[in-house]
Amino acid sequence: MAEQNKHITDFILYAEKEKGYSAYTIKSYTNDLNRFDHFMKTYTNDPQWAFDTIDRYTIRHFLGKEFEEGLSSRTVARRLATIKSLCKYLQKNGVIDVNIAAVIKTPKTPKKLPTIIPEKMIEELMNCPPDTIKGKRDKAVLELFYSTGIRLSELVSLNLGDFKPDYNKKNEHEGGVVKVIGKGNKERIIPYGKKSGKVLDNYLKERGINLKTSDPNVPCFVNLKGKRLSSRTIQRQVTKYIKQVAEGSSLGPHTLRHSFATHMINNLDKKGQAIDIRSLQELLGHSSLSSTQIYTQLEEEKMKKIYKEAHPHGE
């Protein structure tokens, strides 16, 4: 394999070590920039090509080649976003004088509405895991995903000390808050409900653990050997249960995250209230408000459907 451009290597290391980006983001950055590096070596016929020799037309040519190879506008848009981040880093570090990528318009991408589980099927989903220690663990995983909307990577890294539970006078777990570390190593505090507290206690009881007196550094979710569950295992288990109650593509932990946000909006709407979009942004850990606003489009799509079906001039 050809040697990677030094500045690309430095940027990926910076994104991983200093910015604390997730393994998934680092993998995407590496793939995108390796593609760009390969293109530039061919385009310039120079394995040691320099960033200060390229212009906006070079980058547009690269994006055009990606389209020609059949890549979607969403993928090409991500390629450009990665190059923009790289050029911003290089400008900041004095490698280039101007971020020539900043002026290039992002290709339009279709808005993809998230897949959700109908609210009426949530209880059915929660009853899917069997009444075994593994089943109780999986039920706690499902409940925590749904009641907090956290990401897969955030749930995997949870320790018992991240929970701050509330107890009533009968010493029953009434829910509480949990601390998670999100993208960019940003910490946030998320409430969780009584149902989550109950199923979590049921699972921990099987392990001989009391959340009040537990070692705070013990992993929350473990396999039968006591080792922290991997992302792959959780993904596989959650997907298996969701497929028992719902149909669709790309089903998994993120489906529960989408359902969390959408059901909150829907239930507030039934009460005649509007959700504070910035509060939802904080709960989901989105760095950009536009990422959160896609959930408000679900109601827009529902209204459009009703309008087309009911109005004489709807079609």
N, C-alpha and C positions, 0 to 999 in steps of 0.2 A: 504493500500500500504506500502511495506517495506521501511524503512528509507534509504535515499540515502547516499552513501559514503561521508564523510565530505570533502575529498579533491576534489571530483567531484563537490560538491556544491560550494566550494570556487572558483574553476576554472570557473564555469559557471557565477558566480557573477563577477569575474575579467573580463571575456570576455564581459559581458554586461555593467558594470559600467566604467571600465578603458579603455578597448579597443574600446568600443562604437560599437560593432557589431550589425547588424540589428536583428530585432525580428525573422526573418526567420532563420538566422544563429544560434541564441540562441536556437530556437526550435529544429533545427537539432542536435546541440551539445547535448542538453538535451536528446533527443530520443536515439542518438547513445550511449551515456555514461550510460544511464539507462539500455540499452540492455547489455552493457559490465558488469555493476555492477551486474545485475541479473545472468549473466553467471558465474561471479567469485564467487558469494555466493553459487551457486550450485556446481561449479567445486571444490571449496575448502571446502565446507560444513562448512563455517565460515561466518556469517553475518557481522563480523568485520574484514574481510580480509584486508591485508596491501599491499601497492604497492611495497614495497621493497622485497616481497616474490615471485613476479612473474618474469618470464623470457620471452624471445622471443617465446619460444615454446607454452607458455600459450596463448599468443596473437594470434599465428598462429592457435591454436586449436579453439579459439573463432571465427576467420575469417572462418575457415573450417565449423563450425557449422552454420554460417550464410549462406554459400553457400548451405549446405545441406537442409536448410529451403526454398530454391528456390529464394533467393535474387540475384539480378543482380550483375555483377562484378562492375558496376558503384556505386551501393549502398555500397557494401563491401569495395570498395576503399575509399569511403567517411568515412565509419566507422574507417578505419585504419588512415586516415588523422586526424580525430578528436582525436583518441587515441595518435597519435604522438604529436599533439598540447598540449594535457593534460600532457603528460610525459615531454615535453620541459618545461612547466610551473612548474611542480613538481621538476625537476632538478634545475631550476633557484632558486627555493625557498628552496632547501636543503632537500626536502622530500625523494628524491632518488639520488643516486650518479651517475648513468648512465642512459641515455635515451635509454632503451632497445628496444623501438619501432622504433628508428631511422634507424636501420639496416634492418628492414623488408621491402622487396620489395612490391611495390604497385601492386595489380592485374591489368593486362592489360584490358583496357576498350575500346570499339569501339568508334571511333571518330564520333560524331553525328553532322552533318552539320545543321546549323540553318535554320529554316523556314523563308522565306522572301516573300514579296509581289512584284510581277513583277512591274517594274517601270511604265509601261504603265497603271497600274491600280491605281496608287497613286492618281491621280486627281479625279478618280471615287470615291475613298474612301473618299476624302476630301469633296465631294459633297453629301455624305450620310446623314449627320445630317440635320434636318429640320431648317427652318428659324424662330426659336423661341429663347428665351433667353437660354433655356437649350440646344438647338441645336447649338447655337453660342458658348456656353461654350464647348460643346463636340468637335466642329470643332477646337477650339483653343487647346484643349487637344491633339487631333490627330496630328495637325500641329506641335506642340511643341515637341511631342515624335519623330516625323519623322525628324524634322530639327535639333535636338540636339542629339538624341540617348540616352537620359537620362533614368534612371531606374524608375520604378513605384514609389518606395519609395521616390526618389529624386523629382519627379514631385509633389507628394502629399504634401510635406513639403514646397513648394515654397511660398514665400511671395512677395508682389509687390516690396518691396525694394531690392529684389535679382536681379531685371532687371536693366540694364544700357543701355537704348535705345539711338539710334542715330536718329536725325530728319533732314530732308532736309530743304531747304529754304521755301518750302510750308507747313512746319510744319507737314509733313507726316512721319510716323514711318518707318524708313528704316532698321529695324533690330537692332542688337546690340550684347550685351553679357549678359549672365545670370550666376549667381553664384549658384552652387549646393553643397550640403553636401552629399558626397558619403559614401561608406563603410569605417568603421573605423573612422568616423567623418572627413574624408579628404575633404578639400574644393578644388573645381576646377572651372575654368571659361570657359564657352562654348559659341561660337558664335551662333547666330540664324539669320535667313534671313528676307527679306522684307515681304514675304508672312506670316510668323509667326507673325511679328509685326502688320500687317494689321488685321489679324483675332483676335489677342489678343485685339487690340484696339476696334474692333467691339463688342467683348464680354464685355469688361470693360465699354464701353459706355452704354450698357444695364443696367449696375449696377450703372450708374451715377458716374463713376470713371475716372479720368484723370491720366494716369501713371506718368506724370510729377509732379503732385501736391499731389499724394496719400500718405496716411499713409503707411510708409514702412513695418509696422508689420501686415498689412491686408493680409489674405490668398489669394492667386491668384485664386484658383478654389474652389467655394463654392456651396452648395446645395441651394434650393429655400428659405431656412430659414436663409441663410447667414452663415452657419457653414461650416468649411473646409470639402471638399469631402474626403470620406474614400477611402482607397486602393481598397476595395471590390467593391465600386460603380464604380470607374474608370475602374477597370478590367472588370466588367460586360458590361459597355457601350462600351468600346473600342473593346472588343471581338465581341459584337453584330454588330458593323459597319464593322469590318474586314470580318466577315462571309458573309456579303452581296456581297463582291467582290472577295473573295478568298476561296479556299478549303484547308483542311489539319487539322492536330491535333495540339494541344497546341498553338492555335492562341490567341493573346492578345497583351498587351503593349510591351512585349519583341520582338514580331514579327516586330514591327516598329523600335526597337533598332537594330535588325539584318539587316533590310532593309536599315537603315541609313548608316551603315558601308559598306554593300555590294554595294550599289548604288554609294557611294563615290569612292570605288575602281574601279568599272566598268567604271564610267565616266572619271576618270583620265586615265584609260587604253585606252579608245577611243581617248584621246588626245595625246597618246603616252607617258604618264607620269606614273611614279610609285609612289604609296603613301608612305609617310614616316611612317612606321609601328609604330614607337614610338610616332609620333604625334597622330595617331589614338588611340593608347593605352591611351594617355593622355585625349583625348576627351571622350573615353568610361569609363575612370576611372578604368581601369584594373590594379591590383597590379602586375600581372604577364604578361610578354610579350607573353607567350604561349597561354593565353586566347584570345589575340588579333589575333594571327597568324591563328586561325581557319578560319578567313574570307578570307585569301589568298588561302585556300584550295578549296574554291568554284570555282575559276577559274581553278584550277587543275582538279577538277571533270568534269568541262565542257570540258576541253581539252581531257580528257580520253574518254568521251562519243563521241566526234567528231572523235577521232582517231579510236575507235572501229567500228564506223559506216562507215568510209571512207576508211580505210586502208585494203588492201587485207589480211594482216596477223593480223588484229586488234583483231580478236576474239581468 
